[in-house]
Amino acid sequence: MTMRMPADAAAVLPQVLEVLGWQGRRVVQARALSNWRWVACELDEAEHETRVREGLPPAADAILLRCLAHRYPDFLSRPAPVRIEGAIAPRRTWAAARNNLGGFVSFGARVALVPAAVARGLPVAVDAVYYGFGVVALEEPDRLVHPPEPVAATERTWMKRLVEEVVYDAVLRQAGQPLPVALRVG
């Protein structure tokens, strides 16, 4: 089941990607770390083709990720099948957007998409700067209220890989691409 985004948020998504400098990125709805959000990313076409050829499905849950890592010792050190730019949480309130994005700090930029009156409020200004959130107003003009802080490179952990795999699964499902399912045994 996917979360339905507000119609006004979906309508302005191209402009949001443009003001963030994320044009050309795929945007998928993904339940990464137990919260539904939009994730902007790029598919690594070469790694995807390798995965299809080898029959390696998206490891979109912790058990499958552990099984693949056990069966294929280099699995966790392979290139990520997607490069995550960031997450966007379209919400009506600042608290809802902040709560949705909080746990995404290690995976990409975090951007709240909220009504202009909320985006330009003092609580948002303080929190956005302190926590590094980007804030984009639903309405024109001056849509970008606070740019997101870039995410510092961190060590790749199994949790980071799990989020990449969840997003990879969402990209393939949204595109209607067949999922690789034939794991080789032996």
C-alpha angles and dihedrals in degrees: 000000000000128000117250111234121215110271092235091055093050090049094056097041094105091053091046091053090048096052089048092049090242099122113148094028120126114241118207134173107241135172097223115168093359097299127098113232141145113265122199112209148142124238113234095227095194094051091044091053090048091050092050091048091049094043094238110155125206106281092223096163133050096245095052090045090053092047093050091046090051095046095042109033093195094051096100093048095050118107113279112260088226135030109221115216097180150294129269122203113195105199139152095231135043092231092056093049093045092049092049094050102037098093094046094074097113097046107056146314116317121222129182115207105200138152113287094247089057095041093056096046124115096244090056093047092053097042095042093055094041096048099031097244122156115226125204124182118229091221133057143276115062095002096181106074099165125007115227118252114249114254114246116235110261135185112278108250130182088257092055089049091049091055090049090051093049090051091045089053090050092050092052094045094047091049091048090236118156113258117234105244109160106099111191114235120197 
